[in-house]
Amino acid sequence: MKNNSSTLGYLFITITITLGIIWLILSRPTLEQNGQYTIGTAEGTVRAEVTEILEEGDITLGETTQTYRILRVKVLEGQWEGLEFDIDYGQRQVRPPGILPEIGDEVLITLGQDQNNVLTAYFTDFVRTRPVLILLATFAVFSVVISGWKGIRGLIGMAISLAVIIYYILPNILAGRDPVLISITGAFVLLASTLYLVYGWTLKTHAAVLGTLIALILTGLMADFFVNLTRLTGFGSEDALFLLQAQNIQINLRGLVLGGMLIGALGVLDDLVITQASVVFEIHHTDPGLKFRWLFKRAMVVGQDHVAATVNTLVLAYAGAALPTLLLFSISGTAFSQLLNLEFVTEEVVRTLVGSLGLFASVPITTALACWVVLKHHEWGAWVKWLGPEGGGHSH
């Protein structure tokens, strides 16, 4: 029965995920069809290779003295492939110290025409595709070496998560749909898919998925309440201003803040829910005679420690991302009470605290669900066959 139910479960997961991805691709609102614009580098931005360093020296811009270089580059793609241009690096803008383009480097340049219709080129950025791919390959290898088959399923789950965000969440928000509803549904789909893919069609995973759904709904309600309470408008960031300037795009910026809070808590939420479900099943396996109350109490001891460390991780992650802003405020001498009233600061505070509240809620919810499932599933008769084994190394 165990092997049959596991096989049926994995078959169901595979078919559901495949159909879901096809549906996401087919139902994706296309920006081109809606007459909307493309976000990214400028239209005339192409890859080029540095073939020669024509000049090097020092220049002072404001109070900063830096090294500049005049480069000859060869266009590698597009309409002007094969043409060579001379561009400057560091003559007009302050550049990071210690980073200079070398012969053989690939860079991004922007091509355009001046007022005399002469084709000109400007340095845009370095091409970072190769090192990023090397890092990604290293990550994949370590994931497989450390986690084995679960590591492979985890990588597939990560790809599914990115697909849901790229093909469902972002296009539907840009199409003007409710960011909160889109974020909740998209978040649940990607987390449920990942959990089932990595941990299988088991009772433990069912409890974790149900806990995820309830926690997401509660987090959404709390986010909506506190965004309204703090009167956040969604206009607190430069990115929001850029979105407002885009043509033919109608976005609910306040809803976008809510959706961002939900997605920001996802990375930690799946870790908490599956850990709590695993703890409950392992404690039950060790002492099958424990009643609901004591099983819940013992599992919550682990959950309390886990959530305390996780919330600290979440706060540090947000603080690390905002470190340049924090440094800017430190040297400005502005009072903390004044900073807290600035919308983009308040938004990050609300995002961190609401995300943490969602994590707090997920632990007892998932623990209670897992306790109920592990204690009551023997009473479900024929349904147990279709719901799969308990999960873990002690499935029976």
ROKOL-683793 format. One record per residue (C-alpha): chain; residue number from 1; y negated, z, x negated. Coordinates in pm, 1 decimal. Example, Ala and Ser with C-alpha at 12.3 -4.5 7.8 and 13.67 -1.06 7.14 Angstrom:
2
rec c: A; k: 1; north: 450.0; up: 780.0; east: -1230.0
rec c: A; k: 2; north: 106.0; up: 714.0; east: -1367.0
//
This chain:
396
rec c: A; k: 1; north: 0.0; up: 0.0; east: 0.0
rec c: A; k: 2; north: -234.4; up: 84.6; east: -285.2
rec c: A; k: 3; north: -197.8; up: -251.8; east: -457.9
rec c: A; k: 4; north: -223.2; up: -446.1; east: -131.5
rec c: A; k: 5; north: -536.6; up: -261.9; east: -17.3
rec c: A; k: 6; north: -697.3; up: -297.3; east: -361.8
rec c: A; k: 7; north: -622.4; up: -672.4; east: -365.9
rec c: A; k: 8; north: -760.9; up: -715.6; east: -14.3
rec c: A; k: 9; north: -1065.4; up: -511.6; east: -110.1
rec c: A; k: 10; north: -1144.6; up: -717.3; east: -419.0
rec c: A; k: 11; north: -1085.3; up: -1039.2; east: -222.8
rec c: A; k: 12; north: -1327.4; up: -918.7; east: 44.9
rec c: A; k: 13; north: -1584.9; up: -824.6; east: -221.1
rec c: A; k: 14; north: -1555.8; up: -1161.7; east: -396.2
rec c: A; k: 15; north: -1587.1; up: -1362.9; east: -74.2
rec c: A; k: 16; north: -1877.6; up: -1151.0; east: 53.7
rec c: A; k: 17; north: -2073.6; up: -1170.3; east: -272.6
rec c: A; k: 18; north: -2012.9; up: -1545.1; east: -305.7
rec c: A; k: 19; north: -2125.6; up: -1613.4; east: 50.7
rec c: A; k: 20; north: -2420.7; up: -1379.9; east: 1.3
rec c: A; k: 21; north: -2540.6; up: -1563.8; east: -310.4
rec c: A; k: 22; north: -2505.4; up: -1900.2; east: -132.9
rec c: A; k: 23; north: -2703.8; up: -1763.0; east: 161.8
rec c: A; k: 24; north: -2974.7; up: -1627.3; east: -68.9
rec c: A; k: 25; north: -3016.0; up: -1963.0; east: -239.1
rec c: A; k: 26; north: -3018.3; up: -2163.9; east: 84.9
rec c: A; k: 27; north: -3249.8; up: -1926.5; east: 274.1
rec c: A; k: 28; north: -3495.9; up: -1876.4; east: -10.3
rec c: A; k: 29; north: -3851.2; up: -1970.8; east: 94.4
rec c: A; k: 30; north: -3969.7; up: -2230.5; east: -157.7
rec c: A; k: 31; north: -4324.8; up: -2192.5; east: -278.0
rec c: A; k: 32; north: -4356.5; up: -2565.6; east: -332.1
rec c: A; k: 33; north: -4277.6; up: -2640.1; east: 34.1
rec c: A; k: 34; north: -4539.7; up: -2389.3; east: 143.8
rec c: A; k: 35; north: -4804.8; up: -2543.2; east: -81.0
rec c: A; k: 36; north: -4823.8; up: -2234.0; east: -295.9
rec c: A; k: 37; north: -4895.9; up: -2215.7; east: -664.6
rec c: A; k: 38; north: -4670.0; up: -2151.4; east: -962.2
rec c: A; k: 39; north: -4700.6; up: -1826.5; east: -1157.9
rec c: A; k: 40; north: -4655.2; up: -1844.3; east: -1535.9
rec c: A; k: 41; north: -4809.1; up: -2010.6; east: -1837.9
rec c: A; k: 42; north: -5061.6; up: -2288.9; east: -1799.0
rec c: A; k: 43; north: -4937.0; up: -2631.7; east: -1692.7
rec c: A; k: 44; north: -5011.2; up: -2779.2; east: -2036.3
rec c: A; k: 45; north: -4823.9; up: -2508.2; east: -2228.6
rec c: A; k: 46; north: -4542.4; up: -2647.1; east: -2445.1
rec c: A; k: 47; north: -4321.3; up: -2542.4; east: -2736.9
rec c: A; k: 48; north: -4423.9; up: -2649.4; east: -3085.8
rec c: A; k: 49; north: -4299.3; up: -2590.7; east: -3441.6
rec c: A; k: 50; north: -4519.7; up: -2475.4; east: -3730.3
rec c: A; k: 51; north: -4481.9; up: -2743.3; east: -3999.0
rec c: A; k: 52; north: -4757.5; up: -2646.4; east: -4243.6
rec c: A; k: 53; north: -5006.9; up: -2367.9; east: -4322.6
rec c: A; k: 54; north: -5333.7; up: -2546.8; east: -4398.0
rec c: A; k: 55; north: -5558.4; up: -2247.0; east: -4465.7
rec c: A; k: 56; north: -5542.0; up: -1868.3; east: -4487.8
rec c: A; k: 57; north: -5815.4; up: -1609.9; east: -4531.7
rec c: A; k: 58; north: -5979.2; up: -1294.7; east: -4396.9
rec c: A; k: 59; north: -6227.7; up: -1278.3; east: -4112.0
rec c: A; k: 60; north: -6419.8; up: -994.7; east: -3948.5
rec c: A; k: 61; north: -6435.0; up: -985.3; east: -3568.8
rec c: A; k: 62; north: -6650.5; up: -696.4; east: -3449.0
rec c: A; k: 63; north: -6530.0; up: -401.8; east: -3654.0
rec c: A; k: 64; north: -6186.6; up: -548.8; east: -3725.1
rec c: A; k: 65; north: -6102.2; up: -739.9; east: -4041.4
rec c: A; k: 66; north: -5786.3; up: -947.3; east: -4016.8
rec c: A; k: 67; north: -5601.4; up: -1235.4; east: -4176.4
rec c: A; k: 68; north: -5625.8; up: -1574.2; east: -4010.3
rec c: A; k: 69; north: -5433.2; up: -1896.0; east: -4058.9
rec c: A; k: 70; north: -5494.0; up: -2259.5; east: -3975.6
rec c: A; k: 71; north: -5161.6; up: -2412.2; east: -3875.5
rec c: A; k: 72; north: -5028.7; up: -2761.6; east: -3831.2
rec c: A; k: 73; north: -4781.0; up: -2774.3; east: -3546.2
rec c: A; k: 74; north: -4553.8; up: -3043.7; east: -3404.4
rec c: A; k: 75; north: -4500.9; up: -3061.9; east: -3027.9
rec c: A; k: 76; north: -4131.8; up: -3030.9; east: -2934.6
rec c: A; k: 77; north: -4133.3; up: -3121.1; east: -2565.4
rec c: A; k: 78; north: -4322.3; up: -3284.0; east: -2285.0
rec c: A; k: 79; north: -4550.3; up: -3583.7; east: -2266.6
rec c: A; k: 80; north: -4692.3; up: -3528.7; east: -2615.4
rec c: A; k: 81; north: -4363.2; up: -3464.9; east: -2794.0
rec c: A; k: 82; north: -4381.7; up: -3557.6; east: -3163.0
rec c: A; k: 83; north: -4761.8; up: -3533.6; east: -3191.3
rec c: A; k: 84; north: -4911.6; up: -3295.3; east: -3448.5
rec c: A; k: 85; north: -5214.0; up: -3070.9; east: -3396.1
rec c: A; k: 86; north: -5411.3; up: -2824.8; east: -3608.0
rec c: A; k: 87; north: -5457.7; up: -2485.8; east: -3443.6
rec c: A; k: 88; north: -5603.4; up: -2155.6; east: -3555.7
rec c: A; k: 89; north: -5440.9; up: -1813.0; east: -3537.8
rec c: A; k: 90; north: -5672.1; up: -1512.3; east: -3568.2
rec c: A; k: 91; north: -6008.7; up: -1685.0; east: -3613.9
rec c: A; k: 92; north: -6140.2; up: -1618.2; east: -3262.8
rec c: A; k: 93; north: -5941.1; up: -1326.0; east: -3124.9
rec c: A; k: 94; north: -5822.7; up: -993.3; east: -3262.7
rec c: A; k: 95; north: -5451.7; up: -1022.7; east: -3340.8
rec c: A; k: 96; north: -5184.9; up: -758.0; east: -3403.3
rec c: A; k: 97; north: -5171.7; up: -660.1; east: -3772.7
rec c: A; k: 98; north: -4870.3; up: -771.1; east: -3976.2
rec c: A; k: 99; north: -4767.4; up: -1055.5; east: -3743.7
rec c: A; k: 100; north: -4841.3; up: -1403.6; east: -3875.8
rec c: A; k: 101; north: -4675.0; up: -1735.5; east: -3785.5
rec c: A; k: 102; north: -4469.5; up: -1886.2; east: -4065.9
rec c: A; k: 103; north: -4346.6; up: -2238.1; east: -4138.4
rec c: A; k: 104; north: -4049.8; up: -2312.5; east: -3913.0
rec c: A; k: 105; north: -4156.2; up: -2069.8; east: -3637.7
rec c: A; k: 106; north: -4163.0; up: -2194.8; east: -3281.1
rec c: A; k: 107; north: -4480.4; up: -2114.5; east: -3088.8
rec c: A; k: 108; north: -4629.6; up: -2188.2; east: -2749.7
rec c: A; k: 109; north: -4945.6; up: -2396.5; east: -2752.2
rec c: A; k: 110; north: -5169.5; up: -2499.5; east: -2465.0
rec c: A; k: 111; north: -5287.0; up: -2860.5; east: -2460.5
rec c: A; k: 112; north: -5602.6; up: -2971.0; east: -2287.3
rec c: A; k: 113; north: -5891.8; up: -3212.2; east: -2301.6
rec c: A; k: 114; north: -6244.3; up: -3117.7; east: -2400.4
rec c: A; k: 115; north: -6562.8; up: -3258.3; east: -2249.4
rec c: A; k: 116; north: -6525.5; up: -3572.0; east: -2462.6
rec c: A; k: 117; north: -6167.3; up: -3626.9; east: -2335.3
rec c: A; k: 118; north: -6030.2; up: -3541.4; east: -2679.1
rec c: A; k: 119; north: -5686.3; up: -3375.4; east: -2666.8
rec c: A; k: 120; north: -5700.2; up: -3024.1; east: -2815.1
rec c: A; k: 121; north: -5441.7; up: -2751.3; east: -2874.5
rec c: A; k: 122; north: -5466.1; up: -2371.5; east: -2878.5
rec c: A; k: 123; north: -5221.4; up: -2102.1; east: -2982.4
rec c: A; k: 124; north: -5077.1; up: -1921.3; east: -2678.2
rec c: A; k: 125; north: -4787.3; up: -1706.1; east: -2796.7
rec c: A; k: 126; north: -4468.0; up: -1695.8; east: -2999.6
rec c: A; k: 127; north: -4142.7; up: -1840.9; east: -2862.0
rec c: A; k: 128; north: -3912.7; up: -1540.0; east: -2822.6
rec c: A; k: 129; north: -3615.2; up: -1700.4; east: -2647.6
rec c: A; k: 130; north: -3373.7; up: -1682.4; east: -2941.1
rec c: A; k: 131; north: -3421.3; up: -1313.0; east: -3031.9
rec c: A; k: 132; north: -3407.3; up: -1216.0; east: -2664.7
rec c: A; k: 133; north: -3078.2; up: -1405.5; east: -2627.6
rec c: A; k: 134; north: -2944.0; up: -1234.1; east: -2940.5
rec c: A; k: 135; north: -3036.6; up: -896.2; east: -2794.6
rec c: A; k: 136; north: -2877.6; up: -989.9; east: -2461.6
rec c: A; k: 137; north: -2556.2; up: -1100.0; east: -2636.3
rec c: A; k: 138; north: -2548.6; up: -775.3; east: -2835.0
rec c: A; k: 139; north: -2594.1; up: -578.1; east: -2514.3
rec c: A; k: 140; north: -2310.4; up: -770.2; east: -2346.6
rec c: A; k: 141; north: -2073.8; up: -718.6; east: -2641.3
rec c: A; k: 142; north: -2137.7; up: -343.4; east: -2658.3
rec c: A; k: 143; north: -2101.6; up: -315.5; east: -2280.9
rec c: A; k: 144; north: -1759.0; up: -482.3; east: -2291.9
rec c: A; k: 145; north: -1643.1; up: -294.6; east: -2604.4
rec c: A; k: 146; north: -1740.4; up: 46.3; east: -2465.6
rec c: A; k: 147; north: -1654.2; up: -3.7; east: -2097.4
rec c: A; k: 148; north: -1387.9; up: -275.0; east: -2106.7
rec c: A; k: 149; north: -1323.2; up: -448.4; east: -1775.9
rec c: A; k: 150; north: -1579.2; up: -226.8; east: -1600.7
rec c: A; k: 151; north: -1835.3; up: -343.5; east: -1854.5
rec c: A; k: 152; north: -1767.5; up: -706.5; east: -1760.1
rec c: A; k: 153; north: -1801.9; up: -621.5; east: -1391.2
rec c: A; k: 154; north: -2120.3; up: -431.7; east: -1472.6
rec c: A; k: 155; north: -2268.2; up: -743.2; east: -1638.0
rec c: A; k: 156; north: -2177.3; up: -948.7; east: -1331.7
rec c: A; k: 157; north: -2337.5; up: -680.3; east: -1115.6
rec c: A; k: 158; north: -2655.6; up: -699.1; east: -1325.3
rec c: A; k: 159; north: -2665.2; up: -1076.5; east: -1273.8
rec c: A; k: 160; north: -2623.8; up: -1026.8; east: -897.6
rec c: A; k: 161; north: -2907.9; up: -772.1; east: -895.9
rec c: A; k: 162; north: -3138.6; up: -1019.0; east: -1072.0
rec c: A; k: 163; north: -3032.9; up: -1292.4; east: -828.2
rec c: A; k: 164; north: -3117.1; up: -1073.7; east: -527.8
rec c: A; k: 165; north: -3459.1; up: -989.8; east: -672.9
rec c: A; k: 166; north: -3540.7; up: -1348.7; east: -775.3
rec c: A; k: 167; north: -3391.4; up: -1536.7; east: -479.3
rec c: A; k: 168; north: -3446.4; up: -1288.3; east: -196.4
rec c: A; k: 169; north: -3698.9; up: -1011.2; east: -258.9
rec c: A; k: 170; north: -3973.7; up: -1202.3; east: -442.6
rec c: A; k: 171; north: -3972.1; up: -1524.9; east: -236.5
rec c: A; k: 172; north: -3966.7; up: -1341.1; east: 95.9
rec c: A; k: 173; north: -4253.9; up: -1112.9; east: -6.9
rec c: A; k: 174; north: -4453.6; up: -1416.8; east: -123.5
rec c: A; k: 175; north: -4374.2; up: -1583.3; east: 208.7
rec c: A; k: 176; north: -4561.7; up: -1301.7; east: 384.4
rec c: A; k: 177; north: -4268.4; up: -1098.2; east: 518.9
rec c: A; k: 178; north: -4275.1; up: -717.5; east: 534.1
rec c: A; k: 179; north: -4231.7; up: -595.0; east: 173.4
rec c: A; k: 180; north: -4081.4; up: -261.9; east: 286.0
rec c: A; k: 181; north: -3808.7; up: -417.5; east: 500.9
rec c: A; k: 182; north: -3735.9; up: -682.7; east: 238.8
rec c: A; k: 183; north: -3718.6; up: -422.4; east: -39.9
rec c: A; k: 184; north: -3487.7; up: -188.5; east: 155.4
rec c: A; k: 185; north: -3246.6; up: -464.0; east: 258.2
rec c: A; k: 186; north: -3252.6; up: -629.8; east: -82.1
rec c: A; k: 187; north: -3209.9; up: -299.3; east: -263.4
rec c: A; k: 188; north: -2915.3; up: -201.8; east: -45.9
rec c: A; k: 189; north: -2745.1; up: -539.9; east: -89.2
rec c: A; k: 190; north: -2778.0; up: -540.8; east: -466.7
rec c: A; k: 191; north: -2671.5; up: -176.5; east: -506.9
rec c: A; k: 192; north: -2378.4; up: -210.6; east: -266.3
rec c: A; k: 193; north: -2263.5; up: -528.8; east: -440.4
rec c: A; k: 194; north: -2288.5; up: -367.9; east: -782.5
rec c: A; k: 195; north: -2108.2; up: -49.9; east: -678.0
rec c: A; k: 196; north: -1819.2; up: -234.5; east: -514.7
rec c: A; k: 197; north: -1794.0; up: -481.4; east: -801.1
rec c: A; k: 198; north: -1781.5; up: -213.8; east: -1071.8
rec c: A; k: 199; north: -1590.6; up: 65.0; east: -894.2
rec c: A; k: 200; north: -1377.3; up: -134.0; east: -651.9
rec c: A; k: 201; north: -1294.9; up: -115.1; east: -281.5
rec c: A; k: 202; north: -1225.8; up: 258.6; east: -264.7
rec c: A; k: 203; north: -1311.6; up: 557.9; east: -50.7
rec c: A; k: 204; north: -1524.4; up: 693.4; east: -332.6
rec c: A; k: 205; north: -1733.5; up: 374.8; east: -339.2
rec c: A; k: 206; north: -1769.6; up: 374.8; east: 40.5
rec c: A; k: 207; north: -1916.0; up: 726.6; east: 24.1
rec c: A; k: 208; north: -2155.5; up: 621.4; east: -253.3
rec c: A; k: 209; north: -2270.4; up: 312.0; east: -63.7
rec c: A; k: 210; north: -2334.5; up: 510.7; east: 256.4
rec c: A; k: 211; north: -2525.9; up: 770.4; east: 54.7
rec c: A; k: 212; north: -2731.4; up: 489.1; east: -102.1
rec c: A; k: 213; north: -2822.9; up: 341.7; east: 236.7
rec c: A; k: 214; north: -2935.9; up: 676.4; east: 383.5
rec c: A; k: 215; north: -3126.4; up: 768.6; east: 65.9
rec c: A; k: 216; north: -3306.5; up: 432.3; east: 63.7
rec c: A; k: 217; north: -3413.5; up: 471.9; east: 426.7
rec c: A; k: 218; north: -3540.0; up: 826.2; east: 363.0
rec c: A; k: 219; north: -3722.7; up: 712.9; east: 47.7
rec c: A; k: 220; north: -3886.0; up: 432.0; east: 244.5
rec c: A; k: 221; north: -4002.6; up: 672.3; east: 516.1
rec c: A; k: 222; north: -4140.6; up: 918.9; east: 260.1
rec c: A; k: 223; north: -4313.0; up: 639.9; east: 68.8
rec c: A; k: 224; north: -4475.6; up: 512.5; east: 387.7
rec c: A; k: 225; north: -4594.5; up: 863.5; east: 480.2
rec c: A; k: 226; north: -4743.7; up: 947.1; east: 139.6
rec c: A; k: 227; north: -4899.5; up: 604.1; east: 85.0
rec c: A; k: 228; north: -5084.3; up: 653.2; east: 414.3
rec c: A; k: 229; north: -5163.7; up: 1017.2; east: 335.6
rec c: A; k: 230; north: -5318.0; up: 931.2; east: -2.2
rec c: A; k: 231; north: -5488.7; up: 623.2; east: 145.3
rec c: A; k: 232; north: -5348.2; up: 382.4; east: -109.6
rec c: A; k: 233; north: -5459.3; up: 25.1; east: -40.4
rec c: A; k: 234; north: -5258.1; up: -170.2; east: -297.9
rec c: A; k: 235; north: -5578.9; up: -292.0; east: -465.7
rec c: A; k: 236; north: -5547.9; up: -54.1; east: -759.7
rec c: A; k: 237; north: -5404.3; up: -296.1; east: -1017.2
rec c: A; k: 238; north: -5523.3; up: -616.9; east: -1179.1
rec c: A; k: 239; north: -5203.0; up: -786.5; east: -1067.6
rec c: A; k: 240; north: -5297.6; up: -723.6; east: -705.2
rec c: A; k: 241; north: -5637.2; up: -886.4; east: -764.2
rec c: A; k: 242; north: -5466.6; up: -1191.9; east: -914.0
rec c: A; k: 243; north: -5243.0; up: -1214.8; east: -606.8
rec c: A; k: 244; north: -5548.0; up: -1200.7; east: -380.3
rec c: A; k: 245; north: -5703.5; up: -1492.9; east: -566.7
rec c: A; k: 246; north: -5393.0; up: -1707.6; east: -519.6
rec c: A; k: 247; north: -5428.2; up: -1976.7; east: -257.1
rec c: A; k: 248; north: -5212.5; up: -1989.5; east: 55.9
rec c: A; k: 249; north: -5050.4; up: -1650.3; east: -11.7
rec c: A; k: 250; north: -5079.4; up: -1372.4; east: 244.8
rec c: A; k: 251; north: -4929.9; up: -1051.2; east: 106.7
rec c: A; k: 252; north: -4938.4; up: -701.6; east: 251.6
rec c: A; k: 253; north: -5046.9; up: -522.3; east: -66.0
rec c: A; k: 254; north: -4989.9; up: -176.1; east: 79.2
rec c: A; k: 255; north: -4638.9; up: -279.4; east: 173.8
rec c: A; k: 256; north: -4596.3; up: -418.3; east: -175.7
rec c: A; k: 257; north: -4671.4; up: -72.8; east: -316.6
rec c: A; k: 258; north: -4405.0; up: 72.9; east: -87.2
rec c: A; k: 259; north: -4151.4; up: -189.1; east: -190.0
rec c: A; k: 260; north: -4225.0; up: -127.0; east: -556.9
rec c: A; k: 261; north: -4156.7; up: 243.2; east: -512.8
rec c: A; k: 262; north: -3815.6; up: 169.1; east: -362.9
rec c: A; k: 263; north: -3712.6; up: -78.1; east: -630.4
rec c: A; k: 264; north: -3842.3; up: 152.9; east: -904.1
rec c: A; k: 265; north: -3595.1; up: 423.0; east: -799.8
rec c: A; k: 266; north: -3292.8; up: 191.9; east: -782.4
rec c: A; k: 267; north: -3186.9; up: 210.6; east: -1144.9
rec c: A; k: 268; north: -3133.6; up: 584.1; east: -1122.9
rec c: A; k: 269; north: -3012.7; up: 600.8; east: -763.5
rec c: A; k: 270; north: -2684.9; up: 417.8; east: -822.1
rec c: A; k: 271; north: -2605.3; up: 647.5; east: -1114.2
rec c: A; k: 272; north: -2660.6; up: 958.6; east: -904.5
rec c: A; k: 273; north: -2466.3; up: 851.9; east: -596.5
rec c: A; k: 274; north: -2156.0; up: 729.6; east: -778.4
rec c: A; k: 275; north: -2155.3; up: 1035.4; east: -1005.2
rec c: A; k: 276; north: -2168.2; up: 1273.1; east: -709.0
rec c: A; k: 277; north: -1893.6; up: 1086.6; east: -525.9
rec c: A; k: 278; north: -1677.2; up: 1094.8; east: -840.1
rec c: A; k: 279; north: -1738.8; up: 1466.3; east: -890.4
rec c: A; k: 280; north: -1631.4; up: 1544.6; east: -533.7
rec c: A; k: 281; north: -1309.2; up: 1343.3; east: -559.1
rec c: A; k: 282; north: -1221.6; up: 1490.7; east: -900.0
rec c: A; k: 283; north: -1279.9; up: 1849.7; east: -782.7
rec c: A; k: 284; north: -1069.9; up: 1783.7; east: -473.2
rec c: A; k: 285; north: -792.2; up: 1638.0; east: -686.5
rec c: A; k: 286; north: -800.6; up: 1946.2; east: -910.5
rec c: A; k: 287; north: -799.7; up: 2191.4; east: -618.5
rec c: A; k: 288; north: -689.8; up: 2020.7; east: -293.3
rec c: A; k: 289; north: -707.8; up: 2350.5; east: -103.5
rec c: A; k: 290; north: -1089.1; up: 2373.9; east: -117.8
rec c: A; k: 291; north: -1261.6; up: 2362.3; east: 219.3
rec c: A; k: 292; north: -1576.9; up: 2159.0; east: 284.1
rec c: A; k: 293; north: -1819.2; up: 2441.9; east: 206.7
rec c: A; k: 294; north: -1676.1; up: 2530.6; east: -133.9
rec c: A; k: 295; north: -1610.8; up: 2171.9; east: -233.3
rec c: A; k: 296; north: -1972.4; up: 2084.5; east: -151.3
rec c: A; k: 297; north: -2101.7; up: 2390.8; east: -335.7
rec c: A; k: 298; north: -1908.1; up: 2317.1; east: -655.7
rec c: A; k: 299; north: -2007.5; up: 1951.3; east: -657.5
rec c: A; k: 300; north: -2373.9; up: 2042.6; east: -606.0
rec c: A; k: 301; north: -2370.1; up: 2250.9; east: -925.2
rec c: A; k: 302; north: -2314.5; up: 1927.1; east: -1117.0
rec c: A; k: 303; north: -2559.9; up: 1741.6; east: -894.5
rec c: A; k: 304; north: -2839.0; up: 1992.0; east: -954.6
rec c: A; k: 305; north: -2805.1; up: 1957.9; east: -1331.9
rec c: A; k: 306; north: -2785.4; up: 1581.4; east: -1309.1
rec c: A; k: 307; north: -3085.3; up: 1535.7; east: -1083.8
rec c: A; k: 308; north: -3301.1; up: 1767.7; east: -1298.5
rec c: A; k: 309; north: -3229.6; up: 1558.3; east: -1608.1
rec c: A; k: 310; north: -3267.5; up: 1233.3; east: -1414.5
rec c: A; k: 311; north: -3607.8; up: 1319.7; east: -1270.2
rec c: A; k: 312; north: -3730.2; up: 1407.1; east: -1618.2
rec c: A; k: 313; north: -3602.7; up: 1067.3; east: -1733.6
rec c: A; k: 314; north: -3787.9; up: 897.1; east: -1449.6
rec c: A; k: 315; north: -4115.0; up: 1073.6; east: -1533.0
rec c: A; k: 316; north: -4081.4; up: 987.2; east: -1902.9
rec c: A; k: 317; north: -4007.3; up: 624.0; east: -1818.5
rec c: A; k: 318; north: -4324.1; up: 593.3; east: -1610.1
rec c: A; k: 319; north: -4527.3; up: 782.4; east: -1872.9
rec c: A; k: 320; north: -4395.5; up: 554.3; east: -2146.5
rec c: A; k: 321; north: -4492.5; up: 243.5; east: -1951.8
rec c: A; k: 322; north: -4842.7; up: 384.5; east: -1893.9
rec c: A; k: 323; north: -4888.0; up: 517.8; east: -2249.4
rec c: A; k: 324; north: -5176.0; up: 280.9; east: -2345.9
rec c: A; k: 325; north: -5362.2; up: 381.5; east: -2027.5
rec c: A; k: 326; north: -5301.5; up: 750.8; east: -2096.4
rec c: A; k: 327; north: -5437.7; up: 709.9; east: -2450.2
rec c: A; k: 328; north: -5743.8; up: 530.7; east: -2312.8
rec c: A; k: 329; north: -5811.1; up: 817.8; east: -2074.1
rec c: A; k: 330; north: -5760.8; up: 1073.0; east: -2352.8
rec c: A; k: 331; north: -6036.0; up: 924.0; east: -2567.1
rec c: A; k: 332; north: -6268.2; up: 868.6; east: -2270.8
rec c: A; k: 333; north: -6305.3; up: 1240.6; east: -2202.8
rec c: A; k: 334; north: -6277.7; up: 1189.6; east: -1825.4
rec c: A; k: 335; north: -6170.3; up: 1499.0; east: -1631.4
rec c: A; k: 336; north: -5812.5; up: 1492.9; east: -1504.1
rec c: A; k: 337; north: -5927.8; up: 1572.6; east: -1150.2
rec c: A; k: 338; north: -6138.5; up: 1255.3; east: -1153.5
rec c: A; k: 339; north: -5859.4; up: 1041.3; east: -1298.5
rec c: A; k: 340; north: -5622.5; up: 1156.6; east: -1026.5
rec c: A; k: 341; north: -5854.7; up: 1005.4; east: -764.4
rec c: A; k: 342; north: -5846.4; up: 657.9; east: -919.2
rec c: A; k: 343; north: -5611.3; up: 446.4; east: -709.9
rec c: A; k: 344; north: -5401.7; up: 300.7; east: -990.4
rec c: A; k: 345; north: -5344.9; up: 652.9; east: -1127.2
rec c: A; k: 346; north: -5267.6; up: 798.4; east: -784.9
rec c: A; k: 347; north: -5029.8; up: 508.9; east: -720.4
rec c: A; k: 348; north: -4822.5; up: 590.3; east: -1029.6
rec c: A; k: 349; north: -4815.9; up: 961.1; east: -939.7
rec c: A; k: 350; north: -4703.0; up: 885.7; east: -583.7
rec c: A; k: 351; north: -4447.6; up: 634.3; east: -713.5
rec c: A; k: 352; north: -4295.6; up: 890.6; east: -950.6
rec c: A; k: 353; north: -4288.2; up: 1178.2; east: -702.4
rec c: A; k: 354; north: -4163.1; up: 974.5; east: -405.5
rec c: A; k: 355; north: -3891.9; up: 821.3; east: -623.0
rec c: A; k: 356; north: -3793.7; up: 1168.8; east: -735.7
rec c: A; k: 357; north: -3780.7; up: 1291.9; east: -374.4
rec c: A; k: 358; north: -3549.3; up: 1003.7; east: -291.8
rec c: A; k: 359; north: -3323.8; up: 1106.8; east: -579.1
rec c: A; k: 360; north: -3331.1; up: 1468.0; east: -459.5
rec c: A; k: 361; north: -3222.0; up: 1355.7; east: -112.8
rec c: A; k: 362; north: -2944.9; up: 1127.6; east: -240.8
rec c: A; k: 363; north: -2753.2; up: 1409.3; east: -411.9
rec c: A; k: 364; north: -2674.6; up: 1638.9; east: -113.2
rec c: A; k: 365; north: -2636.4; up: 1340.6; east: 119.9
rec c: A; k: 366; north: -2381.8; up: 1164.4; east: -99.6
rec c: A; k: 367; north: -2206.8; up: 1491.0; east: -181.7
rec c: A; k: 368; north: -2166.1; up: 1577.5; east: 186.9
rec c: A; k: 369; north: -2042.0; up: 1227.3; east: 271.9
rec c: A; k: 370; north: -1792.8; up: 1231.1; east: -15.0
rec c: A; k: 371; north: -1665.9; up: 1577.2; east: 89.3
rec c: A; k: 372; north: -1618.2; up: 1457.9; east: 446.0
rec c: A; k: 373; north: -1439.1; up: 1139.0; east: 336.1
rec c: A; k: 374; north: -1204.9; up: 1306.6; east: 87.2
rec c: A; k: 375; north: -1108.9; up: 1581.4; east: 334.1
rec c: A; k: 376; north: -1079.9; up: 1371.9; east: 650.8
rec c: A; k: 377; north: -950.9; up: 1030.0; east: 545.3
rec c: A; k: 378; north: -588.6; up: 1140.4; east: 592.1
rec c: A; k: 379; north: -663.6; up: 1165.3; east: 964.7
rec c: A; k: 380; north: -782.6; up: 806.6; east: 1000.3
rec c: A; k: 381; north: -438.6; up: 653.4; east: 1046.0
rec c: A; k: 382; north: -414.3; up: 276.6; east: 997.2
rec c: A; k: 383; north: -780.7; up: 252.9; east: 890.1
rec c: A; k: 384; north: -696.2; up: 410.8; east: 552.2
rec c: A; k: 385; north: -492.3; up: 102.7; east: 460.7
rec c: A; k: 386; north: -798.4; up: -119.9; east: 493.5
rec c: A; k: 387; north: -1045.1; up: 124.4; east: 335.9
rec c: A; k: 388; north: -857.2; up: 131.3; east: 7.2
rec c: A; k: 389; north: -740.0; up: 412.8; east: -222.5
rec c: A; k: 390; north: -942.6; up: 721.7; east: -307.5
rec c: A; k: 391; north: -1069.1; up: 574.2; east: -633.9
rec c: A; k: 392; north: -1049.0; up: 684.6; east: -995.3
rec c: A; k: 393; north: -737.6; up: 758.6; east: -1195.3
rec c: A; k: 394; north: -569.6; up: 967.6; east: -923.4
rec c: A; k: 395; north: -568.4; up: 718.6; east: -635.1
rec c: A; k: 396; north: -270.0; up: 752.6; east: -411.0
//
